[in-house]
Amino acid sequence: TTLFKTLLGLLPAQGGQVLIDGRPLERLPRVEVARRVAYVPQAHAAHFPYAVLDMVTMGRTAHLGPFARPGPRDHAAAMAALETLGIAELAHADYTRISGGQRQRALIARALAQAAPLIVMDEPTASLDFGNQALVLREVRALAAKGYGIVLSTHDPDHAFACATEVALLHDGGLAAHGPPEVVLSPARLEAVYGVPVFVERLASGHTVCAPDLGARLA
């Protein structure tokens, strides 16, 4: 979360530099940053009973002038984002009353409505059940296939195998390894990070999965 807030310019960098298209982030106006990078938070506390469509339309703020209100084009963009995420039927539902998985997809839809080419997602599957995790990861893969740049954090190596093309493995406050998931997420590295023996297997379907090697730990 701290790294992502630094990438978004919400926290000052303690070292190095964040560049967007070769330009230092701190020199870009915030509205320009918002038009280039969208953010999907780990969780979102809903304090007011906005309609889902209204929540998603808030993603259009970067494209509105001071004191302007969303117009037909903004509502159309928000509705299109809901349709992309498969939750158009929730457009007029109370955002505070939909499920956690639906809310997370609504947050991704809000990022889509923002029309930024890069989307930063901070643990988008956190606190979701198995089924909703799969739905969110499916949407991540679909967005990447459409050309969006996705930067995603997760504590589950399986998620990286499911949708990542590159992985940065962080450990003890530093970068332990960087590269393709099948190279970076080796049993030895995962054991060093998580402190438990791990096995990584390639399934007949072509998918790669990992799990703690409980037999080795109990031996």
DRENDO-1510 file (C-alpha; in Angstrom, 1 decimal, always signed):
<recs>
REC; n; res; u; v; w
REC; 1; THR; +0.0; +0.0; +0.0 .
REC; 2; THR; +2.8; +2.4; +0.8 .
REC; 3; LEU; +4.6; +1.6; -2.5 .
REC; 4; PHE; +1.4; +2.2; -4.4 .
REC; 5; LYS; +0.6; +5.5; -2.7 .
REC; 6; THR; +4.2; +6.6; -3.6 .
REC; 7; LEU; +3.5; +5.6; -7.3 .
REC; 8; LEU; +0.4; +7.7; -7.2 .
REC; 9; GLY; +2.1; +10.7; -5.7 .
REC; 10; LEU; +0.1; +10.4; -2.5 .
REC; 11; LEU; +3.3; +9.9; -0.5 .
REC; 12; PRO; +6.7; +11.4; -1.3 .
REC; 13; ALA; +9.3; +9.0; -2.5 .
REC; 14; GLN; +12.0; +8.1; +0.1 .
REC; 15; GLY; +14.4; +7.1; -2.7 .
REC; 16; GLY; +14.4; +7.0; -6.4 .
REC; 17; GLN; +11.9; +8.6; -8.7 .
REC; 18; VAL; +8.5; +8.0; -10.2 .
REC; 19; LEU; +8.3; +8.8; -13.9 .
REC; 20; ILE; +5.2; +8.8; -16.1 .
REC; 21; ASP; +6.1; +8.8; -19.8 .
REC; 22; GLY; +9.6; +9.9; -18.8 .
REC; 23; ARG; +8.3; +12.9; -16.8 .
REC; 24; PRO; +8.7; +13.2; -13.0 .
REC; 25; LEU; +5.5; +12.5; -11.2 .
REC; 26; GLU; +5.9; +15.5; -8.8 .
REC; 27; ARG; +6.0; +17.9; -11.7 .
REC; 28; LEU; +2.7; +16.8; -13.2 .
REC; 29; PRO; -0.6; +18.5; -12.2 .
REC; 30; ARG; -2.8; +16.3; -10.2 .
REC; 31; VAL; -5.5; +16.3; -12.9 .
REC; 32; GLU; -3.0; +15.1; -15.4 .
REC; 33; VAL; -1.9; +12.3; -13.1 .
REC; 34; ALA; -5.6; +11.3; -12.7 .
REC; 35; ARG; -6.0; +11.2; -16.4 .
REC; 36; ARG; -3.1; +8.8; -16.7 .
REC; 37; VAL; -3.4; +6.6; -13.7 .
REC; 38; ALA; -6.5; +5.2; -12.0 .
REC; 39; TYR; -6.5; +3.6; -8.5 .
REC; 40; VAL; -8.5; +0.7; -7.1 .
REC; 41; PRO; -8.1; +0.6; -3.3 .
REC; 42; GLN; -7.9; -2.5; -1.2 .
REC; 43; ALA; -11.2; -1.7; +0.5 .
REC; 44; HIS; -13.8; +1.2; +0.4 .
REC; 45; ALA; -16.0; +2.1; +3.3 .
REC; 46; ALA; -19.3; +3.4; +1.9 .
REC; 47; HIS; -20.7; +6.1; +4.2 .
REC; 48; PHE; -23.5; +7.3; +2.0 .
REC; 49; PRO; -26.1; +5.4; +0.0 .
REC; 50; TYR; -25.0; +6.4; -3.4 .
REC; 51; ALA; -26.4; +4.5; -6.4 .
REC; 52; VAL; -23.7; +2.3; -7.9 .
REC; 53; LEU; -23.9; +4.3; -11.1 .
REC; 54; ASP; -23.2; +7.5; -9.2 .
REC; 55; MET; -20.2; +5.9; -7.5 .
REC; 56; VAL; -18.8; +4.8; -10.9 .
REC; 57; THR; -19.5; +8.3; -12.4 .
REC; 58; MET; -17.2; +9.8; -9.8 .
REC; 59; GLY; -14.4; +8.3; -11.8 .
REC; 60; ARG; -15.1; +11.0; -14.4 .
REC; 61; THR; -14.0; +13.8; -12.1 .
REC; 62; ALA; -10.6; +14.2; -13.8 .
REC; 63; HIS; -12.4; +15.1; -17.0 .
REC; 64; LEU; -14.7; +17.8; -15.5 .
REC; 65; GLY; -13.9; +21.4; -15.0 .
REC; 66; PRO; -14.2; +23.2; -11.7 .
REC; 67; PHE; -17.7; +23.2; -10.3 .
REC; 68; ALA; -18.9; +21.2; -13.3 .
REC; 69; ARG; -21.3; +18.3; -13.0 .
REC; 70; PRO; -21.3; +15.0; -14.9 .
REC; 71; GLY; -23.1; +15.2; -18.2 .
REC; 72; PRO; -24.6; +12.5; -20.5 .
REC; 73; ARG; -21.2; +11.5; -21.9 .
REC; 74; ASP; -19.9; +10.9; -18.3 .
REC; 75; HIS; -23.0; +8.8; -17.4 .
REC; 76; ALA; -22.6; +6.9; -20.6 .
REC; 77; ALA; -18.9; +6.2; -19.8 .
REC; 78; ALA; -19.9; +5.0; -16.3 .
REC; 79; MET; -22.6; +2.8; -17.7 .
REC; 80; ALA; -20.3; +1.3; -20.2 .
REC; 81; ALA; -17.8; +0.5; -17.5 .
REC; 82; LEU; -20.5; -1.3; -15.5 .
REC; 83; GLU; -21.4; -3.3; -18.5 .
REC; 84; THR; -17.8; -4.3; -19.1 .
REC; 85; LEU; -17.6; -5.5; -15.5 .
REC; 86; GLY; -20.9; -7.4; -15.9 .
REC; 87; ILE; -22.8; -5.5; -13.2 .
REC; 88; ALA; -24.9; -3.2; -15.3 .
REC; 89; GLU; -28.0; -4.5; -13.6 .
REC; 90; LEU; -26.7; -2.9; -10.3 .
REC; 91; ALA; -26.6; +0.6; -11.7 .
REC; 92; HIS; -29.4; +1.9; -9.5 .
REC; 93; ALA; -28.7; -0.3; -6.5 .
REC; 94; ASP; -27.6; +1.1; -3.2 .
REC; 95; TYR; -23.8; +0.9; -3.2 .
REC; 96; THR; -23.8; +0.2; +0.6 .
REC; 97; ARG; -26.1; -2.9; +0.2 .
REC; 98; ILE; -24.3; -4.8; -2.6 .
REC; 99; SER; -21.9; -7.7; -1.9 .
REC; 100; GLY; -18.2; -7.3; -1.3 .
REC; 101; GLY; -17.4; -8.9; -4.7 .
REC; 102; GLN; -19.9; -6.6; -6.5 .
REC; 103; ARG; -18.5; -3.6; -4.7 .
REC; 104; GLN; -15.0; -4.5; -5.7 .
REC; 105; ARG; -16.1; -4.8; -9.4 .
REC; 106; ALA; -17.8; -1.4; -9.0 .
REC; 107; LEU; -14.5; +0.1; -7.8 .
REC; 108; ILE; -12.8; -1.3; -10.9 .
REC; 109; ALA; -15.6; +0.1; -13.0 .
REC; 110; ARG; -15.0; +3.5; -11.5 .
REC; 111; ALA; -11.4; +3.2; -12.5 .
REC; 112; LEU; -12.4; +2.2; -16.0 .
REC; 113; ALA; -14.7; +5.2; -16.3 .
REC; 114; GLN; -11.7; +7.4; -15.4 .
REC; 115; ALA; -10.4; +6.4; -18.9 .
REC; 116; ALA; -6.7; +6.2; -17.7 .
REC; 117; PRO; -4.4; +3.8; -19.5 .
REC; 118; LEU; -2.8; +2.5; -16.3 .
REC; 119; ILE; -4.8; +1.1; -13.4 .
REC; 120; VAL; -3.1; +0.5; -10.0 .
REC; 121; MET; -4.9; -2.1; -7.8 .
REC; 122; ASP; -4.1; -2.5; -4.2 .
REC; 123; GLU; -5.0; -6.1; -3.2 .
REC; 124; PRO; -8.3; -6.1; -5.2 .
REC; 125; THR; -9.2; -9.6; -4.0 .
REC; 126; ALA; -8.7; -8.9; -0.3 .
REC; 127; SER; -11.5; -10.0; +1.9 .
REC; 128; LEU; -13.3; -11.7; -1.0 .
REC; 129; ASP; -14.5; -15.3; -1.0 .
REC; 130; PHE; -13.0; -17.8; -3.5 .
REC; 131; GLY; -15.7; -17.3; -6.2 .
REC; 132; ASN; -15.4; -13.5; -6.1 .
REC; 133; GLN; -11.6; -13.6; -6.2 .
REC; 134; ALA; -11.9; -15.6; -9.4 .
REC; 135; LEU; -14.3; -13.1; -10.9 .
REC; 136; VAL; -12.1; -10.2; -10.1 .
REC; 137; LEU; -9.0; -11.9; -11.4 .
REC; 138; ARG; -10.9; -12.8; -14.6 .
REC; 139; GLU; -11.7; -9.1; -15.1 .
REC; 140; VAL; -8.0; -8.2; -14.5 .
REC; 141; ARG; -7.0; -10.5; -17.3 .
REC; 142; ALA; -9.7; -9.2; -19.6 .
REC; 143; LEU; -8.6; -5.6; -19.0 .
REC; 144; ALA; -5.0; -6.4; -19.6 .
REC; 145; ALA; -6.0; -8.2; -22.9 .
REC; 146; LYS; -7.7; -4.9; -24.0 .
REC; 147; GLY; -4.4; -3.0; -23.6 .
REC; 148; TYR; -4.7; -1.5; -20.1 .
REC; 149; GLY; -1.6; -1.5; -18.0 .
REC; 150; ILE; -2.3; -3.2; -14.6 .
REC; 151; VAL; -0.2; -2.9; -11.5 .
REC; 152; LEU; -1.6; -5.2; -8.9 .
REC; 153; SER; -0.5; -6.3; -5.4 .
REC; 154; THR; -1.4; -9.6; -3.7 .
REC; 155; HIS; -0.3; -11.8; -0.9 .
REC; 156; ASP; -1.3; -14.9; -2.8 .
REC; 157; PRO; +1.3; -16.3; -5.4 .
REC; 158; ASP; -1.5; -18.2; -7.1 .
REC; 159; HIS; -3.0; -14.8; -8.2 .
REC; 160; ALA; +0.3; -13.9; -9.8 .
REC; 161; PHE; +0.4; -17.1; -11.7 .
REC; 162; ALA; -3.2; -16.6; -12.8 .
REC; 163; CYS; -2.9; -13.1; -14.3 .
REC; 164; ALA; +0.7; -11.7; -14.2 .
REC; 165; THR; +3.2; -11.3; -17.0 .
REC; 166; GLU; +5.8; -9.8; -14.6 .
REC; 167; VAL; +6.3; -10.1; -10.9 .
REC; 168; ALA; +8.2; -8.1; -8.3 .
REC; 169; LEU; +8.7; -10.2; -5.2 .
REC; 170; LEU; +9.0; -8.0; -2.1 .
REC; 171; HIS; +10.6; -9.2; +1.1 .
REC; 172; ASP; +12.0; -7.5; +4.2 .
REC; 173; GLY; +11.3; -4.1; +2.7 .
REC; 174; GLY; +13.2; -4.7; -0.5 .
REC; 175; LEU; +13.0; -6.3; -4.0 .
REC; 176; ALA; +13.8; -10.0; -3.7 .
REC; 177; ALA; +13.4; -10.8; -7.4 .
REC; 178; HIS; +11.8; -9.4; -10.6 .
REC; 179; GLY; +10.8; -11.2; -13.8 .
REC; 180; PRO; +8.3; -13.6; -15.2 .
REC; 181; PRO; +6.2; -15.4; -12.5 .
REC; 182; GLU; +7.4; -18.9; -13.5 .
REC; 183; VAL; +11.0; -17.7; -12.9 .
REC; 184; VAL; +10.5; -15.5; -9.9 .
REC; 185; LEU; +8.0; -17.6; -7.9 .
REC; 186; SER; +10.2; -20.6; -7.4 .
REC; 187; PRO; +9.7; -23.0; -4.4 .
REC; 188; ALA; +13.0; -21.8; -2.8 .
REC; 189; ARG; +12.1; -18.1; -3.1 .
REC; 190; LEU; +8.6; -18.6; -1.8 .
REC; 191; GLU; +9.9; -20.6; +1.1 .
REC; 192; ALA; +12.3; -17.8; +1.9 .
REC; 193; VAL; +9.6; -15.2; +1.9 .
REC; 194; TYR; +6.8; -17.1; +3.6 .
REC; 195; GLY; +8.8; -19.3; +5.9 .
REC; 196; VAL; +7.1; -22.6; +4.9 .
REC; 197; PRO; +8.0; -25.2; +2.3 .
REC; 198; VAL; +6.1; -24.7; -0.9 .
REC; 199; PHE; +5.5; -26.7; -4.0 .
REC; 200; VAL; +4.8; -25.3; -7.4 .
REC; 201; GLU; +3.1; -27.4; -10.1 .
REC; 202; ARG; +2.1; -27.0; -13.7 .
REC; 203; LEU; -1.3; -28.6; -14.2 .
REC; 204; ALA; -2.4; -30.5; -17.4 .
REC; 205; SER; -4.7; -27.5; -18.1 .
REC; 206; GLY; -1.6; -25.3; -18.5 .
REC; 207; HIS; -2.2; -23.4; -15.2 .
REC; 208; THR; +0.5; -23.1; -12.6 .
REC; 209; VAL; -0.5; -23.4; -8.9 .
REC; 210; CYS; +1.4; -23.3; -5.6 .
REC; 211; ALA; +0.6; -24.5; -2.1 .
REC; 212; PRO; +2.3; -25.0; +1.2 .
REC; 213; ASP; +4.0; -28.4; +1.4 .
REC; 214; LEU; +2.4; -29.6; +4.6 .
REC; 215; GLY; +3.9; -33.0; +4.3 .
REC; 216; ALA; +7.4; -31.6; +4.3 .
REC; 217; ARG; +6.7; -29.4; +7.2 .
REC; 218; LEU; +5.3; -32.2; +9.3 .
REC; 219; ALA; +8.1; -34.6; +8.4 .
</recs>
